[in-house]
Every structure is written in C-alpha cells, then in structure tokens.
Amino acid sequence: MKHDPENLLDLLGEDAPSVRMRAQLEHEITAEKNRLARRPVRRRPLWATAAVLAVAVVMGAALWPTGGPDQAASVLAELAADSALRRAQGARRSLDEAELTVEIRQRLTTMLHREPDPNVRLAVMQALAARNTDPTVRDALLAAVAAEDSPLLQARLVLALRRGPGELSPAEIERLQAIPELDEAARTRLPRS
C-alpha cells in the first residue's frame, strides 16, 4: 500500500484523527504553506555584503601575526606561560618564524629537557625537528633521546632526527645505540649502520 508523501495523515488511518480533524489539519497546513510562499525573501544588498567582507579582511589582516620582534616576544611569552596548552601553542607558533631567535631556540631546548607535560614536549620536539640541521638543535634532540622517559617520545625523537636533510650520521647512530634506556620501539627506528 503506497502513501502519498505529501499527505502523511494517510498513515494514521481512518480512526485517528477524525475526518473533521483531518480536514482542519490539512486546511491549516495548506494555509501555512501559502503564507510562507507569499512572504517576501529578504536579500541583503550587494554593497552591504561587500562592506562586511571588507571589514572582515581588514580585521583579519590587523590580527594576523606578521613576524618580527613582536612575534618573537609573543612566542617567548607563550613558551613561558603557566598553562600547558599555551606553552604547546607557543611551540607550534615558533614554526612560523623564518629564523629562530637565540632566545626562542634556548627556551625550546630547555623545555625539551625540563617540560613536565609530555604533550608540550611533543610540540617542542616537533618545532625543533623542523630545524634539525642546526647543530645546536641537533645536539639538543640527541641529548633528549637519552633523557626522555616516554617510549613514544623517544621513538618520535629518533624519527625527527632522521627526517629532512639532517640524516643521522654513523657517529650519531652509535651514540643512540649506546643509550641503555633506549626503548625497543625507538631502537627499531634507527637506521642500520
């Protein structure tokens, strides 16, 4: 038995609602459809839409970080924040910097060894891994492998050292293999020397 999808009252049967109630409901539904069809559609003028868009673009440009000394100071402030979330955001924002300032690099390498929150250490590690060709950063990443107590982060550090143009040298591989606390998951990610 097929029912008309426009008239779902057929599904209720003859008993409920009554024929009189059914007619009244159908009349109210038809009246509401007609009222909605006659209602004018409000459209915003094109100039108003363009004005809102222009204001949004100007505000976005004003709030977008542009780099420079203010950006570096902002990143340093986030890295020193009490909140772990803000410290992790600061580490991620340091990736936007074309060159790490000495202060940011020192702060990140210190956090790599002393940060209590593993999620923040992961964000710091990722920020430093993007610059693993810098000898200071590379030494900090190598030292962090031995100091790291999380097997997952040890493995991520080894992978970070292997990425990019800063491939692990045979001496670095030996240095990492000599770490007695090196987790097996990290050890398997070492290239064969």
TAMOLIN-V248216 format. One record per backbone hydrogen bond with DSSP energy under -1.0 kcal/mol. CO is the residue of the C=O (numbers start at 1). NH is the residue of the N-H. Records with the same first field share a line. If there is no record, write none. Layout:
CO=NH / NH
This chain:
4=7
7=10
8=11
9=12
18=22
19=23
20=24
21=25
22=26
23=27
24=28
25=29
26=30
27=31
28=32
29=33
30=34
31=35
32=36
33=37
34=38
35=39
45=49
46=50
47=51
48=52
49=53
50=54
51=55
52=56
53=57
54=58
55=59
56=60
57=61
58=62
59=63
60=64
68=72
69=73
70=74
71=75
72=76
73=77
74=78
75=79
76=80
78=81
83=87
84=88
85=89
86=90
87=91
88=92
89=93
90=94
92=95
93=96
101=105
102=106
103=107
104=108
105=109
106=110
107=111
108=112
110=114
111=115
117=121
118=122
119=123
120=124
121=125
122=126
123=127
124=128
125=129
126=130
128=131
129=132
131=134
134=138
135=139
136=140
137=141
138=142
139=143
140=144
141=145
143=147
144=148
150=154
151=155
152=156
153=157
154=158
155=159
156=160
157=161
158=162
159=163
165=167
169=173
170=174
171=175
172=176
173=177
174=178
176=179
179=182
183=187
184=188
187=190
